[in-house]
Amino acid sequence: MEIEKINPFTKDDETGGGVGSRRKKAIFKRWLVMGVGPVAALGLTVLVTLTVVGVLDWGRLASKVTSPLASWLDSPKPVEEAGASDYWAVFLTSNQVYFGKLGNKEGQYLRLTDVFYLRAQRRLQPPEEGDEVEALPQERQEVQLIKLGDELHGPVDEISFNRDNVLFLERLKNDSRVVRGIEQYKGQL
């Protein structure tokens, strides 16, 4: 049997009817059933079999496809704003915040160098003279900017954060209190 090369979407005449038009539709349906249908069914069968056997992991495949796109969309874009410093604040899901220069902005891990963090210390103030004796002592909180690396265990001045643990990033201004504190610390060295 010889198959004619035809375009099934064209019409024989202006009205779209006629014997030739029906013949073309019949040939197209046969081609669809004999050609595309079995190939699609075979492909679907192969995909299901590979998934059941464990060779094909859809979650890992999806993450490989979407991870670069998500990384590009989520990565902080450089803001060329007057007064912006090289320092970033990294806010984590654990309610910690670190300050430093953001290196690797792509991929699953962010790299922060020249790292500082805040340490809060509470001090109890005794009641001042003239206050009632039964008054509770007032709490006063002191916040210190600490350079990473000065701790007892002596870490290297670099931290890598898993992107899943980062809430958000903020670029710091040159005149922020944190950047001024970092510059003051570096001036003492």
C-alpha positions in Angstrom: 0.0 0.0 0.0 1.4 3.4 -0.9 0.8 6.3 1.4 0.1 9.7 -0.3 1.9 12.7 1.0 -0.8 15.1 1.8 -1.5 17.9 4.2 -4.6 16.9 6.1 -5.4 20.5 7.1 -6.0 21.8 3.6 -9.4 21.8 1.9 -10.2 20.6 -1.6 -12.5 23.4 -2.3 -13.7 26.6 -0.7 -16.6 24.9 1.2 -14.3 22.3 2.7 -16.5 19.4 1.6 -16.2 16.9 -1.2 -14.9 13.4 -1.5 -11.2 14.4 -1.5 -11.6 16.2 1.8 -13.2 13.1 3.5 -10.4 10.9 2.1 -7.7 13.2 3.5 -9.4 13.2 6.9 -9.5 9.4 6.8 -5.8 9.2 5.9 -4.9 11.6 8.7 -6.9 9.5 11.2 -5.2 6.3 10.1 -1.8 8.0 10.3 -2.6 9.3 13.8 -3.8 5.9 15.0 -1.0 3.9 13.3 1.9 6.3 13.8 1.6 8.7 16.7 -0.6 6.7 19.0 1.6 3.6 19.4 4.8 5.7 19.8 3.2 7.8 22.5 1.9 4.7 24.3 5.3 3.1 24.1 7.0 6.2 25.5 4.6 6.4 28.4 5.1 2.7 29.1 8.8 3.2 29.3 8.6 6.2 31.6 6.2 4.4 34.0 8.4 1.3 34.0 11.6 3.4 34.7 9.7 5.2 37.5 8.4 2.0 39.2 11.8 0.3 39.0 13.4 3.4 40.6 15.7 4.3 37.7 13.9 7.6 37.0 13.4 9.9 40.0 10.9 12.6 39.1 11.7 14.7 42.1 15.4 14.8 41.4 14.8 15.3 37.7 12.5 18.2 38.4 15.0 19.8 40.9 17.8 19.5 38.3 15.6 21.3 35.7 14.1 23.9 38.1 17.1 24.5 40.4 19.1 26.7 38.0 16.1 28.7 37.1 15.0 29.1 40.8 18.6 29.9 41.7 18.7 32.6 39.1 15.4 34.0 40.1 16.2 34.0 43.8 19.7 35.3 43.6 20.2 38.8 44.7 20.7 41.1 41.8 23.4 43.7 42.1 22.0 47.0 43.2 24.1 49.9 42.0 22.7 52.3 44.5 24.6 55.3 45.8 25.7 54.6 49.4 25.5 50.8 49.1 28.4 49.0 50.8 29.9 45.6 50.0 28.3 44.1 53.1 25.2 42.1 53.3 23.0 40.9 56.2 21.9 37.3 56.0 18.8 36.5 58.0 18.4 32.8 58.8 15.4 30.7 59.8 17.0 30.1 63.2 16.6 33.8 64.0 20.3 34.4 63.6 21.8 37.2 61.5 25.3 37.4 60.0 27.0 40.3 58.3 29.7 40.1 55.7 30.7 40.1 52.0 28.5 37.9 50.0 30.6 35.7 47.6 28.8 32.8 45.9 25.3 33.9 45.1 24.5 31.1 42.7 23.8 27.5 43.6 22.4 25.9 46.8 25.0 27.4 49.1 25.7 31.1 49.8 29.2 32.0 50.9 29.9 34.9 53.3 33.4 36.2 54.1 34.6 38.9 56.5 31.9 37.7 58.8 30.4 39.5 61.9 27.4 38.7 64.0 25.5 40.3 66.9 25.7 39.1 70.5 23.1 40.4 73.0 23.8 40.5 76.7 21.2 41.3 79.3 22.2 43.2 82.4 20.0 43.7 85.4 20.0 47.2 86.8 19.2 47.6 90.5 16.3 50.0 91.1 17.3 53.6 91.5 16.9 55.5 94.7 13.4 56.7 95.2 11.8 53.8 93.4 9.4 51.5 95.3 11.1 48.6 97.1 8.8 46.1 95.5 9.7 47.3 91.9 11.2 44.6 89.6 14.7 45.2 88.4 14.8 46.7 84.9 16.5 44.7 82.1 18.9 46.5 79.8 20.2 44.8 76.7 23.7 45.5 75.3 24.4 44.5 71.7 27.9 43.8 70.6 29.3 43.3 67.1 31.5 40.2 67.1 34.1 39.2 64.5 33.8 35.6 63.5 37.1 33.8 64.3 37.6 35.2 67.8 35.6 32.4 69.4 37.1 29.6 71.5 37.0 27.0 68.7 38.7 29.4 66.3 36.7 29.1 63.1 37.9 30.4 59.7 36.4 33.7 58.7 34.0 32.2 56.2 30.5 30.7 56.4 28.5 28.8 53.8 24.7 28.8 54.2 22.3 26.4 52.7 19.8 28.5 50.8 16.9 26.6 52.4 17.9 28.1 55.8 18.0 31.7 54.6 14.9 33.9 55.1 16.2 36.9 53.2 19.2 39.0 52.3 19.7 42.8 52.8 22.5 44.9 51.3 23.8 47.4 53.9 24.4 51.1 53.4 27.8 52.6 54.0 26.4 54.7 56.8 24.7 51.8 58.6 25.7 51.3 62.3 26.9 47.8 61.4 29.2 48.9 58.6 30.5 51.7 60.8 31.2 49.1 63.5 33.0 46.9 61.1 35.1 49.8 59.9 35.9 50.8 63.5 36.9 47.2 64.3 39.2 47.1 61.2 40.7 50.5 62.2 41.8 49.1 65.6 43.8 46.3 64.0 
